[in-house]
Amino acid sequence: MKVSGNKILITGGATGIGLGLTERFIAEGNTVIVCGRREEVLKEVAAQLPTVIIRQCNLSNVEERESLYHWVASEHPDLNVLINNAGIQQWMSPTDTDFYQKAKEEIAINIEAPIHLASLFMHLHSLQTLINVTSGLSFVPLTKVPVYSATKAFMHSFTLSLRQLASAKNIEVIEMIPPALNTDLGGKGLHDHAPAVIDFIKSIFEQLKLGKTELTFGFSEAMTKSGPEDLQKAFVRMNSAN
Ligand SMILES: NC(=O)c1ccc[n+]([C@@H]2O[C@H](COP(=O)([O-])OP(=O)(O)OC[C@H]3O[C@@H](n4cnc5c(N)ncnc54)[C@H](OP(=O)(O)O)[C@@H]3O)[C@@H](O)[C@H]2O)c1
């Protein structure tokens, strides 16, 4: 994709990786719309980045996803890039009493929202690029986050199919595959050990400028290139302390 002159909707674009993308896309000369559930967080970003357009929205809710699409189609019919970035990560075990409830919440935001938004926004005549944010855990699961890992494997598979299906409409589909990065994902402090978002974003933009459609970094680059034996070794290494 070209990295300037776009109008881009970034779900969850007010924090973490989404915020890193928002800042960089604005610096590269794009118009950015961000959405999320917390209005106060959206307003903070708007105060720091005056050109950003904010929209409060709970993407776990079907009607709010439809209303977001209809708002964009009416107010921003020139939107040409959708980035499905919003997601949650639940550290849990199947024996937890609230396991199933938490699993349903995770599936709603990590799977139902991006596949529904993809299907809605592909009707927007201006759409040229759709980016799904998956994870290095799409390729090898971390058992502490069993449903999260599975949602990301689902989205990796779906993105491969979507890339081929969307090509008939000349829509480019990109998979952004972050490794663990230092954000508040899963709760404050859980990712403090991980690389900074800014280093990831720098690498992502280099890859976008080269025309790549699978964007990787560090651990996720290794995982996308690994065969079954290396993936099995990584699984044992990552989960041996459980
Ligand atoms: N950080 C990592 O280690 C890592 C690694 C691989 C992949 N990823 C993926 O990267 C993406 C961004 O995560 P992050 O690390 O940047 O964490 P983050 O800072 O917690 O970002 C998640 C964003 O999603 C939004 N969101 C969550 N549920 C939502 C809902 N129901 N409706 C609308 N927005 C919602 C959040 O805003 P509100 O809470 O205000 O709604 C927040 O802005 C996720 O898809 C994550 O799975 C992250």
The ligand as an SDF file (V2000), in Angstrom:
LIG
                    3D

 48 52  0  0  0  0  0  0  0  0999 V2000
    1.0730   -6.1540   22.5040 N   0  0  0  0  0  0  0  0  0  0  0  0
    1.3350   -7.3580   22.0820 C   0  0  0  0  0  0  0  0  0  0  0  0
    2.1800   -8.0520   22.6600 O   0  0  0  0  0  0  0  0  0  0  0  0
    0.6250   -7.9240   20.8680 C   0  0  0  0  0  0  0  0  0  0  0  0
    1.2100   -9.0020   20.1980 C   0  0  0  0  0  0  0  0  0  0  0  0
    0.5740   -9.5370   19.0920 C   0  0  0  0  0  0  0  0  0  0  0  0
   -0.6350   -9.0030   18.6520 C   0  0  0  0  0  0  0  0  0  0  0  0
   -1.1830   -7.9450   19.3350 N   0  0  0  0  0  0  0  0  0  0  0  0
   -2.4850   -7.4370   18.8530 C   0  0  0  0  0  0  0  0  0  0  0  0
   -2.3800   -6.0510   18.6020 O   0  0  0  0  0  0  0  0  0  0  0  0
   -3.6720   -5.4540   18.7080 C   0  0  0  0  0  0  0  0  0  0  0  0
   -3.5500   -4.2120   19.5830 C   0  0  0  0  0  0  0  0  0  0  0  0
   -3.2000   -4.6060   20.9030 O   0  0  0  0  0  0  0  0  0  0  0  0
   -2.2620   -3.7210   21.8610 P   0  0  0  0  0  0  0  0  0  0  0  0
   -1.1450   -4.5700   22.2610 O   0  0  0  0  0  0  0  0  0  0  0  0
   -2.0060   -2.4190   21.2510 O   0  0  0  0  0  0  0  0  0  0  0  0
   -3.1670   -3.6080   23.1740 O   0  0  0  0  0  0  0  0  0  0  0  0
   -4.0700   -2.4130   23.7120 P   0  0  0  0  0  0  0  0  0  0  0  0
   -3.2720   -1.1930   23.9380 O   0  0  0  0  0  0  0  0  0  0  0  0
   -4.8540   -2.9840   24.8620 O   0  0  0  0  0  0  0  0  0  0  0  0
   -5.0380   -2.1110   22.4760 O   0  0  0  0  0  0  0  0  0  0  0  0
   -6.2580   -2.7340   22.2700 C   0  0  0  0  0  0  0  0  0  0  0  0
   -7.2110   -1.6820   21.7260 C   0  0  0  0  0  0  0  0  0  0  0  0
   -8.4410   -2.3100   21.3440 O   0  0  0  0  0  0  0  0  0  0  0  0
   -9.5190   -1.5240   21.8190 C   0  0  0  0  0  0  0  0  0  0  0  0
  -10.6480   -2.4100   22.0890 N   0  0  0  0  0  0  0  0  0  0  0  0
  -10.6700   -3.5180   22.8670 C   0  0  0  0  0  0  0  0  0  0  0  0
  -11.9010   -4.0370   22.9110 N   0  0  0  0  0  0  0  0  0  0  0  0
  -12.6820   -3.2400   22.1310 C   0  0  0  0  0  0  0  0  0  0  0  0
  -14.0690   -3.2420   21.7890 C   0  0  0  0  0  0  0  0  0  0  0  0
  -14.9110   -4.1660   22.2730 N   0  0  0  0  0  0  0  0  0  0  0  0
  -14.5270   -2.2740   20.9730 N   0  0  0  0  0  0  0  0  0  0  0  0
  -13.6800   -1.3130   20.4910 C   0  0  0  0  0  0  0  0  0  0  0  0
  -12.3740   -1.2650   20.7800 N   0  0  0  0  0  0  0  0  0  0  0  0
  -11.8920   -2.2110   21.5940 C   0  0  0  0  0  0  0  0  0  0  0  0
   -9.0020   -0.8780   23.1020 C   0  0  0  0  0  0  0  0  0  0  0  0
   -9.6780    0.3310   23.4050 O   0  0  0  0  0  0  0  0  0  0  0  0
  -10.8370    0.3760   24.5390 P   0  0  0  0  0  0  0  0  0  0  0  0
  -10.3610   -0.4750   25.6720 O   0  0  0  0  0  0  0  0  0  0  0  0
  -10.9710    1.8220   24.8750 O   0  0  0  0  0  0  0  0  0  0  0  0
  -12.0550   -0.1750   23.8570 O   0  0  0  0  0  0  0  0  0  0  0  0
   -7.5540   -0.6030   22.7530 C   0  0  0  0  0  0  0  0  0  0  0  0
   -7.4170    0.6810   22.1640 O   0  0  0  0  0  0  0  0  0  0  0  0
   -4.5890   -6.5310   19.2840 C   0  0  0  0  0  0  0  0  0  0  0  0
   -5.3280   -7.1200   18.2400 O   0  0  0  0  0  0  0  0  0  0  0  0
   -3.6040   -7.5390   19.8560 C   0  0  0  0  0  0  0  0  0  0  0  0
   -4.1450   -8.8370   19.9180 O   0  0  0  0  0  0  0  0  0  0  0  0
   -0.5770   -7.3880   20.4040 C   0  0  0  0  0  0  0  0  0  0  0  0
  1  2  1  0
  2  3  2  0
  2  4  1  0
  4  5  1  0
  4 48  2  0
  5  6  2  0
  6  7  1  0
  7  8  2  0
  8  9  1  0
  8 48  1  0
  9 10  1  0
  9 46  1  0
 10 11  1  0
 11 12  1  0
 11 44  1  0
 12 13  1  0
 13 14  1  0
 14 15  2  0
 14 16  1  0
 14 17  1  0
 17 18  1  0
 18 19  2  0
 18 20  1  0
 18 21  1  0
 21 22  1  0
 22 23  1  0
 23 24  1  0
 23 42  1  0
 24 25  1  0
 25 26  1  0
 25 36  1  0
 26 27  1  0
 26 35  1  0
 27 28  2  0
 28 29  1  0
 29 30  1  0
 29 35  2  0
 30 31  1  0
 30 32  2  0
 32 33  1  0
 33 34  2  0
 34 35  1  0
 36 37  1  0
 36 42  1  0
 37 38  1  0
 38 39  2  0
 38 40  1  0
 38 41  1  0
 42 43  1  0
 44 45  1  0
 44 46  1  0
 46 47  1  0
M  CHG  2   8   1  16  -1
M  END
$$$$
